[in-house]
Amino acid sequence: MTGTANFLSRPLQVGLVGTGYAAKLRSQALQAEPRAVLAAVAGHTLEVVQAFSQTYDAKPIASWQELVQRSSLDLIIIATVNRDHGAIVRAALKAGKHVIVEYPLALDVAEAADLIALSNAQNKLLHVEHIELLGGMHQALKASLPAIGTPFYARYATIKPERPAPQRWTYHPELFGFPLMGALSRLHRFIDLFGAVATVNCQMQLSDRHASTDPHHTTCYCTAQLRFQSGLLAEVVYAKGEAMWRPERKMEVHGEKGALIFDGDQGLLVQAEGEEPIALATRQGLFAKDTAMVLDYLIDGTPLYVTPETSLYTLKVAEAARRSTEIEQTIVVE
């Protein structure tokens, strides 16, 4: 994409699809950003959109279909249910808008690839947010990897007990998608660190509400074993809901010369001669940092920290994990 800055409004006019947590943080980031302004908001429920828009001094729009067609908008931010990402991205790109979308780009690999091709054909930015790469834990882990030599085994677990499980879209399989697609960052951390994946074996268990009219589940447990082309073996655990009883947010990497352990907000380098704490930067402000980096790219041409192609590759690995649960076999990643 070249020559974009000359055709953008100053400040950039932004449309937002969504009124949830990520949408709120994006809106706050835009409030503090002199180069862009949140001009319009659309969402699932008009009453909620109206209240949200009033908070951030934006215009409420009845539907995302109407929002993406507004000629005054330069950039569309998509922060709504995962199921709808692909359709909104496609409409926004066809309307000539630049796009930020929270991961995943789409719940279908072929659709995601088509959207990347469309963004290139339209000469418009398509940025898939992956703020986990900007976070203190990931940055510290990446910087500390040389200290442990060749990595041998890695594990990343995020477990969130919730009782009662909320009847939200994140517990609705159709809206959220396969767990490791909806929670794509769990795989993306490892792929950013260790490169291409050779094989995936995955298992999943869901418990429902025992009511035919309620599609929400009460517990989700998904675990995947990844064999990387380098030989490294990794395990990813993603779990949430009523049958989970103790929270966990832990990343560990074991190598020939030591281990890196990140438990919550605490980091530790373990070697034969002893242990050493690793300082972690705050997790606050990552959506604002991502937003600022997109504006740097659109206005000044500064390269972004992630490409949609790397997100697409991670989505392919997640699809391999989904297929593995279906046929109960190890899948070779093409």
C-alpha positions in Angstrom: 0.0 0.0 0.0 1.6 3.3 -1.1 0.6 6.9 -1.2 -2.2 6.7 1.3 -1.5 9.7 3.6 -2.3 12.2 0.9 -5.9 11.0 0.7 -6.7 10.7 4.4 -8.7 13.3 6.4 -6.9 15.2 9.1 -7.7 14.1 11.7 -8.5 10.7 10.4 -12.3 9.9 10.6 -12.8 6.5 12.3 -15.9 4.2 12.3 -16.2 1.6 15.0 -18.2 -1.7 14.9 -18.7 -3.0 18.5 -19.5 -1.7 21.9 -17.7 -4.3 24.2 -14.5 -4.3 26.0 -12.1 -4.0 23.1 -14.3 -1.3 21.5 -14.2 0.7 24.7 -10.4 0.5 24.9 -10.2 1.5 21.2 -12.5 4.5 21.8 -10.4 5.6 24.8 -7.3 5.4 22.7 -8.8 7.6 20.0 -9.9 10.1 22.6 -6.2 10.6 23.5 -5.0 10.6 19.9 -4.9 14.0 18.1 -4.4 12.4 14.7 -7.8 10.6 14.6 -11.3 11.0 15.9 -14.0 8.4 16.5 -16.8 9.7 14.3 -19.4 6.9 14.1 -20.3 3.7 16.0 -22.5 0.7 15.1 -23.2 -2.4 17.1 -25.7 -5.2 17.9 -28.3 -3.2 19.8 -29.2 0.4 18.8 -29.9 1.5 22.4 -26.5 0.3 23.5 -24.9 2.0 20.5 -26.6 5.3 21.3 -25.4 5.2 24.9 -21.8 4.2 23.9 -21.7 6.9 21.2 -22.8 9.6 23.6 -19.9 8.6 25.9 -17.4 9.1 23.2 -19.1 12.0 21.3 -19.6 9.9 18.2 -22.6 9.4 15.9 -24.7 6.3 16.4 -25.4 4.3 13.3 -28.2 1.7 12.9 -26.1 -1.0 11.3 -22.5 -1.9 10.4 -23.7 -2.2 6.8 -24.6 1.5 6.8 -21.5 2.5 8.8 -18.9 1.1 6.3 -20.6 3.0 3.4 -20.2 6.4 5.0 -18.0 8.4 2.6 -16.5 10.5 5.3 -14.8 7.6 7.1 -11.2 6.7 6.4 -10.7 3.8 8.8 -13.0 1.1 10.2 -12.2 -0.7 13.5 -14.0 -4.0 13.9 -14.4 -5.2 17.5 -17.5 -7.3 17.5 -18.3 -11.1 17.6 -15.8 -13.3 15.8 -18.4 -14.8 13.5 -19.0 -11.4 11.8 -15.4 -10.3 11.3 -15.0 -11.6 7.8 -18.2 -10.1 6.4 -17.6 -6.7 7.9 -13.9 -6.6 6.7 -15.0 -7.5 3.2 -17.7 -4.8 3.1 -15.3 -2.2 4.5 -12.5 -3.0 2.0 -15.0 -2.9 -0.9 -16.2 0.5 0.3 -12.6 1.7 0.1 -11.8 1.9 3.8 -8.7 1.0 5.7 -9.4 -1.7 8.3 -8.3 -2.7 11.8 -9.9 -6.0 13.0 -9.4 -7.8 16.3 -8.2 -11.3 15.8 -9.3 -13.6 14.2 -9.6 -12.1 10.7 -12.2 -14.7 9.9 -13.3 -18.1 11.2 -12.6 -19.7 7.8 -9.1 -19.9 6.4 -10.1 -19.6 2.8 -12.2 -16.5 3.6 -9.3 -14.9 5.5 -6.9 -15.5 2.5 -9.5 -13.9 0.2 -9.7 -10.8 2.4 -5.9 -10.3 2.4 -6.0 -10.6 -1.4 -8.8 -8.0 -1.5 -6.9 -5.6 0.7 -4.0 -5.8 -1.7 -6.2 -5.3 -4.7 -7.9 -2.3 -3.1 -4.5 -0.9 -1.9 -6.0 -0.6 1.6 -4.5 -1.5 5.0 -5.8 -4.6 6.6 -4.4 -4.9 10.1 -5.2 -7.9 12.3 -4.6 -6.9 15.9 -2.2 -9.1 17.9 -1.4 -7.0 20.9 0.0 -10.1 22.7 3.2 -9.5 20.8 3.5 -6.0 22.3 2.9 -7.2 25.9 5.5 -7.2 28.6 5.6 -11.0 29.0 6.1 -11.7 25.3 8.7 -9.0 24.9 10.6 -10.2 28.0 10.4 -13.8 26.9 11.7 -13.0 23.4 14.6 -11.0 24.8 15.5 -13.8 27.4 15.4 -16.8 25.0 19.1 -16.8 24.2 19.9 -17.4 27.9 18.4 -20.9 27.9 20.0 -22.2 24.7 18.1 -24.3 22.2 14.4 -24.6 23.4 13.2 -28.1 24.0 9.7 -27.8 25.4 7.2 -25.0 25.9 3.8 -24.7 27.6 1.2 -21.9 27.7 -1.9 -22.2 29.9 -4.7 -19.7 30.4 -7.5 -21.0 32.7 -10.3 -18.8 33.8 -12.9 -20.1 36.3 -16.3 -18.4 35.9 -19.3 -19.4 38.1 -21.9 -19.0 36.8 -20.6 -19.0 33.2 -21.9 -15.8 31.5 -24.4 -16.1 28.7 -22.1 -14.1 26.4 -21.0 -14.6 22.9 -17.6 -15.8 24.1 -19.4 -18.9 25.4 -21.4 -19.4 22.2 -19.6 -21.7 19.7 -21.1 -20.2 16.6 -20.2 -16.6 17.6 -16.8 -17.3 19.1 -15.6 -20.0 16.8 -13.4 -23.0 17.6 -11.6 -22.2 20.9 -8.1 -21.8 19.4 -9.4 -19.7 16.6 -11.4 -17.4 18.9 -8.4 -17.3 21.2 -5.9 -17.2 18.4 -3.2 -15.4 20.4 -2.5 -18.6 22.4 -1.1 -20.1 19.2 0.3 -16.9 17.8 2.7 -16.3 20.7 4.4 -19.7 20.0 4.5 -19.2 16.3 6.1 -15.8 16.6 8.7 -17.3 18.9 9.4 -20.6 17.3 8.4 -20.4 13.6 6.6 -23.0 11.5 4.5 -25.9 12.9 4.9 -29.4 11.6 2.0 -31.3 13.3 -0.9 -30.6 15.6 -2.9 -32.9 17.9 -5.8 -31.3 19.7 -8.6 -32.4 22.1 -11.6 -30.4 23.3 -14.4 -30.8 25.8 -17.5 -28.6 26.1 -20.3 -28.8 28.6 -23.6 -27.2 27.7 -26.6 -26.0 29.7 -28.7 -29.1 29.1 -31.3 -27.0 27.3 -32.0 -27.4 23.7 -32.9 -23.7 23.3 -29.7 -22.4 24.8 -26.5 -22.7 22.6 -24.2 -21.4 25.3 -21.8 -23.8 27.0 -20.8 -23.6 30.7 -17.2 -24.9 30.4 -14.7 -25.1 27.6 -11.4 -27.0 27.8 -9.1 -27.2 24.8 -5.6 -28.5 24.7 -3.2 -28.8 21.7 0.2 -30.3 21.3 2.3 -28.7 18.6 5.5 -30.2 17.1 7.4 -27.4 15.4 9.6 -27.9 12.4 12.6 -27.1 14.6 11.7 -30.2 16.8 10.4 -28.2 19.7 7.3 -29.7 21.4 4.8 -27.2 22.8 1.5 -27.5 24.6 -1.3 -25.0 24.7 -4.2 -25.1 27.2 -7.2 -22.8 26.9 -10.0 -23.3 29.5 -12.8 -21.3 31.0 -16.1 -21.8 32.8 -17.8 -23.5 35.7 -15.8 -26.7 35.8 -12.5 -24.8 36.2 -11.6 -24.2 39.8 -8.3 -22.4 39.9 -7.1 -19.6 37.6 -3.8 -19.9 35.7 -1.9 -17.7 33.3 1.5 -19.3 32.9 4.1 -19.6 30.1 7.2 -21.7 30.4 10.0 -22.5 28.0 12.6 -25.2 28.8 15.9 -25.3 27.0 19.3 -26.9 27.2 20.8 -24.2 29.4 17.8 -23.2 31.6 14.1 -22.3 31.7 12.0 -19.2 31.5 8.9 -19.2 33.7 6.2 -16.5 33.5 3.5 -17.0 36.1 1.0 -14.2 36.1 3.0 -10.9 36.2 6.2 -12.6 37.6 9.1 -13.7 35.4 11.9 -16.0 36.3 15.1 -17.3 34.6 16.1 -20.7 36.0 19.6 -22.0 35.4 22.0 -24.5 37.0 23.7 -21.7 39.0 20.5 -20.3 40.4 17.3 -18.2 39.6 17.0 -14.6 38.5 13.8 -12.5 38.3 12.8 -11.0 35.0 11.2 -7.6 35.0 8.0 -7.3 33.0 6.5 -4.1 31.5 2.9 -3.3 32.3 0.0 -4.9 30.3 -1.8 -1.6 30.3 -2.2 0.5 27.2 -1.7 -2.1 24.5 -4.7 -1.2 22.5 -3.6 2.4 22.6 -0.2 1.4 21.4 -1.6 -0.7 18.6 -3.9 2.1 17.5 -1.0 4.6 17.5 1.2 2.2 15.4 -1.6 1.9 12.8 -1.8 5.7 12.6 2.0 5.9 12.3 1.7 3.5 9.3 -1.1 5.3 7.6 0.3 8.8 8.0 4.1 8.2 8.0 4.5 4.8 6.4 6.2 3.3 9.6 6.1 -0.5 9.3 3.7 -2.3 11.6 4.7 -5.0 14.1 2.6 -7.8 12.5 1.3 -8.7 9.0 -2.0 -10.2 8.1 -0.2 -13.1 6.5 1.4 -14.2 9.8 -2.1 -14.1 11.4 -3.4 -16.1 8.5 -0.7 -18.8 9.1 -1.7 -19.0 12.7 -5.3 -19.4 11.6 -4.2 -22.3 9.5 -2.6 -24.0 12.5 -5.9 -23.4 14.5 -7.8 -25.0 11.6 -5.5 -28.0 11.8 -6.3 -28.2 15.6 -10.0 -28.1 14.9 -9.7 -30.9 12.3 -7.7 -32.9 14.8 -10.5 -32.8 17.3 -13.0 -33.9 14.7 -11.1 -37.0 13.4 -9.1 -37.6 16.6 -5.8 -37.8 14.7 -2.6 -35.8 14.5 -2.8 -33.3 11.6 0.2 -32.4 9.4 0.3 -28.6 8.8 0.8 -27.8 5.2 
